[in-house]
Amino acid sequence: MGTWSHEPFGNDAANDWAYGLEDGDGMALVEEALDKVLEAGDDYVDAGDAEEAVAAIEVLAKLLGKGTQSDSYTKRVDAWVAAHPGAPSPALRQKARGVLARIAGADSELAELWDEGDDAAAWRASLAALQRALG
């Protein structure tokens, strides 16, 4: 796992995913990341898919003016958000809340990986901050 932080863009998968925003995929890319997690249904959610979804949810939080991470890892995301203002729809925010719950719950590889380490509380607090940001 190429992870250095509990924050949404504190891993390789999220940063790689963010390049798609620059390529113009924007909100379709956000929705696709959320849908990947939901499409797992009751099956195991892959850590990479979960990391991308958390990054997508951070984009939604930033669009709401409530981003949880601002540093060198979010520069390209911050630029995209500035160029594409507008609040996400209530339906998309509701979907994102469900995705966060799924990622934090049972049958989530990412939750299992974090729970095995020393920073599980910080990671779970990060997800809770995103939940609050979505309203």
N, C-alpha and C positions, 0 to 999 in steps of 0.2 A: 504494500500500500504506500504510494508516494504521497504521504501526508506529513505536514509539518505544523499544522494548527487545527484547532477545533472549529475555526471560522468557516463560513461557506466557501470561500476561495482559498482555503488552506490545504489544497491537494491538487495533484496533477490532473485528475479527471475534470474537475471544475474549470481549471484554467484552460485546458484544451477545448472544453465545451464552449467557453466564452469567445473563442475565435469565430464561431458561427454567427455570433451577434454582429460582428464587424462585416461578415460576408453578406449581410442584408436579410438573414433569415428571421431575425428579431422575435416577435411574439409567436410566430409559428414554431420557432425553436424552443421557446419557453413552454408552450403547450405540449409539444412533443415530449419534452423531458418529463413533464408531469404525467402524461399518458403512459409512458413506459412503466412507471411504478404502478399505476392503477391497473394496467393490463396484466400484471403478474397475478392479479386476483388473490387467491388464498395461497399461491405458490411463493416460494422463496424470492425475495427481492435482492437482486445483484447489487453489490456495493457500488460499482461504477455507475449504474443507473441511479442509485440513491444520491450519490455525490453530485451528479448532473442536476437532479431535481432540486436539491438544496440550493445549488447555484442559481437555478432558474427562479426559485422562490426569493432569493436575495435580490434578483433583478426586480421582481414585483414589489418587494419592500422598498427598494430605491425609487421606483416609479411613484410610490405613495409618499416619498419624502421621509421614509423611516428605515433606511438601510442600516444594517448592523455591522458592516465592515467597510472601512475606507482606508486603503493603503496602496502600496505599489502593485499589489495583485489585483486590485479592482479598477485600475486606471482606464483600461479599455471599456469596461462595463460602465463606469461612470460617464465616459464620453458618449457611449451609445445612449444611455438614459437621458443625458442632456440634449441629445439630438432627436430624441423620440419621446417628448413629454406626453403625459396623459396617464390617468389612473387606470389600472386594470379593472375589468368589470367585476361586479359582486360574484358572479358565477365562477370566474376564474380564481378569485380569492378563496371562495369556498372549496374549489377543487384543490387548491394549494394547501389549505388547512388539512384536508383529508390525506393528502400525500405525506405531509409532515407526520401525521399520526401513524400512518402506515410504516414510514421509515423508522420511527422510534419504537415500534411495536415488535411483536413476535414475527418470526420468519423474515427478518431483515438482516442480511449479512453485515451491513454497515453498523447497525446497532450492536450486533454480536462482537464485531471487531473493537468498537469503542468500549464496550462493557468489559472486555478482556484487559484493557489498559488502565493506566492511572488517571487519564483525563476524561473519563466517562461523564463525570458531573459537569465539566466545562462544556463538553459537546452537547449534552442534554439541555444545558442552560442556553446554549446558542440556538437550539431548535425552539425552545420556549420563547426566546426573544423574537424569532421569526414569526411564530404564532401570534404574538402580541402585535407585531408590526402589520400583520394582515388584517387586524381588527376583529 
